[in-house]
Amino acid sequence: MRKTTCTRLATVIEHVPYGTLPDQFGEHVAATVDGLPLVVLIHGGFWREQYRLDLMHPLRDNLAGAGYGVWNIEYRRVGPSGGGWDTTTADVATAIDHAAAQGWADGGLAVVGHSAGGHLALWNASRLGALRPPDLTVGQAPVADVIAANRQAVGRDATLNFIGGSADQFPDRYEHVQPDPGQFAGRVLLIHGTADDNVPLWQSTNLDGRVDIVHTLHGVDHFDVIDPTHRSWTLVRNELRRCDPR
């Protein structure tokens, strides 16, 4: 497959396809410091077409500047690209397996997802048959429970559009994309603000005791957690430093 490169801030960013469709690609930055895990970034946007991987560019650049390898992935989303309950998750699985197959995660694998990307990161953490299970998963204001999100109309019609109907209409589809804490691989960290008007705090706090850490941050909103200058990012960076696959 064709690979293109560009440079920014002296960092080489490779546009790497992991499939044949337009949205099956990621931005790869090779690690410049030995022994650090590869960090997979999964953007949010309630699984909708209009939101893209550029939402994670500030985090990508912050991590690359610290020497981490980064794999900032795009995937099919609800809309013309053909995303939905099975194609979106299939893309995420394929993208993460692609990184493992390339040997990018030999030093460890951390997956960081925001909002709906947090859902996809947690889904991946409980995915059976992964080529390389994650050592660390971070959900930043995640949609951690899609069934409850549907019943409580989180994101209004977001889950209806993503799944194609309600949890009562398609229970098997919801179960397919529901993260399963009983199957989580590696450490799992959730970060959620009390001022989040997009994804309610209970989406994370309901998993307290079923994941390693739930950080509840007073006065923090939905987008503060993807700002690398915000104090919440320090929590992620500290966790990445302790990520050790051995």
N, C-alpha and C positions, 0 to 999 in steps of 0.2 A: 504494500500500500504506500501511497505517496506521503512523505513527511516534509513539512515546511518548517522553517525556523525564522525567528525574529529576535532582536535583542532589545532589552529595555533595562536601564539602570545597570548595565554591565552584566545582566543576567540573561542567559540563553533560554528562551521559552520555545519549546517545540510544539507545534500543532500536530498531534498524533491521532490518526483514526484508530478506533478499535472495532469498527464495523464498516459496512459499505454505505450506510445511509448518512445524509448530511449532518444530523445531530449526534451521530455516534463517533465522537472524538473527545479528546481532552487536551489540556495544556500541561506539558511535562517540563519540569525543571529538575535537572539532575542535582543530586546532593554534592556539596562542596566540602562537607565535613564528614569524615568517616564515623561510623557507629551510630548515626542518627536514623530514626525510622523514616520511611516514606510516609508523607501525610497526604491522604486523599481528601479533597474538598468536594462537598456536594451542596450546591446552592439550593435555596428554597424558592418560594413563590406559589405555594399551594398547587404544585404540579402543573401550573398553567404556562402556556406557550410564550407569553410576553416576557417572562423572566428568564434570564440567561446566566451563564457562568461568570459574567463580568461582576456579578454581585460579590463574588469571592476574591476579586483581584487584590483588594487591600490586604487580605490575609495571605494570599499567595505570595505577594511581594515581601511581606513581613517575614514569612517563613523562609523564603529563598534567601533573603538577606542574612538570615541566621545560619545558613548552611544546610537547611533541610532539603531533601528531595520532595517535590510537590507534584501531585497529579490532580489537577482541577478539572473535573469531568462535566461534560454536557451529556444530555440524555433526551430521549423523546418525551415531550410533555403534552398535556391535553390541548388539542388543536390540530392544525394541519400536519404537524410532524408525525402524528399517529400515536402519541403517548396515551397511556391509560393503565389500568390496574396490572396488566401482565407485561405490556411492552416496556413501560417505564422501569419496573423492577428488573426485567430481563436485561435492559441496557446497563443498569447499575451493576448487576452481578457480572456481566461480561466485561465492563470497564475495569472493575477491581481485579478480576481474574487475569485480565490482560497485563496489568501492572505486575502481578505476581509472576506470570509467565515470562515477562521480560527481565526478571531478576531485580527489578527496582526496589522490591521490598525485602531483600535478603537481610537487611539490617533491622527489620522490624516494620510493622504496619500499623498506622493509626488512621482512623477514619473520622473526619470532622464534618458534621452536617448541620445546616441551619434551617429551622422551620420545617417545611416539607422535606428538605434535604436531611434534617435531623431524623425524620421518620425513616427515610431511605437508609440512613446510616445505621439506625437501630434494627431495621429489617435485615440488613446485611449481617449485623452482629449475631443474629439468630438463624442465619441461612445455613442449611445443611448442604454439605458437598462443596463448600468454598475451597478454591485452590490454595488459598492462604488465609486462614481465619485471622481477624484483627487482634493485635495485642491490646489496643486501646480504641474505644469508640467514644466520641464526644457528641452529645446532642445539645445544640444551642437553641433554646426556645423551641424544642421539637414538638411535632405532632406525634406523640409517643403512642397514642391509642386511637387508631382510625375508627374503630367501632363506636367508642364513646364520642369521638369528634363528630361522627355522623348523627348520632342521637341528640347531641347538644348543638348542632348546626355551627360548629367551629368553621370559620371561613365561609359562612353561609352555604353556598352550594358546592363548595370545593370538593368534598368527598363524593357527592352525588356525581359530579362531572368526572372525577378521577376513576371511580369504580363503575359508573354507568347506572347507578341507582342506589337505593338505600340498603342499610344492613339487613333489613327485613326481607327485601327483595332478593338480595344476592349474598346470603351469609357465607357461602363457600369462597366467593371472591374476597370478601373482607378478611376471612381467616387466612387466606393466602398471603395477604399483604400486611397482616397484623404482626408487629414485632413480638417475639415470645421471650420474655425475661428468663424463663426456665432453660432456654437454649443459648443465652448470650455467651459469646466467646470473649475472653480477655476482660480487661477492666472496662467499666462503663461509667461515664461521668455525664451528668446533666447540669446545664446552667440555664436558669430561667429568672426573669425579672418580675417583680410584683406590679410593675406598670405596663406590662405587655397587654396591648389591646387587640392583638391579632390572634395569638395562641394563648389561651388562659393558662395561668400558673399550675392549675391542678393537673394538666397534662403531664407535667414532670413530677409534682409532689405525690401523685398517686402511685408512682414507682419507688417512692422512698422505702428502703429496706429490701428492694429487689434488684437494685443496682448498687455500685460501690459508693457513689457520692451523688447527692443532689444539692447543688448550690442555689439557694434562693437569695436573690440580690434585690434589696430594697430600692425602689425608685427607678429601676432599670427597665427600659422598654425593649420592644421586639428587635430593634436594629442596633442598639448599643452593643449587643454581643458579637456583632461582626465588624466592629470598629477596633482595629489593632491598637489604638491609643487608649481604649477604655480598660478599666481595671479588670473587667471580666476576662479579657484576653490573657492577662497574666496567669489566671487560673489554668487556662489551657496550656500555655507555655510551660508552666511548672509541671503539669502532668506529662507533657511530652518528654521532659527531661528525665523523668523516672521510668519512661517506657522502655522496658528491657525484655526482649523476647527470649533471653536465655533461661 
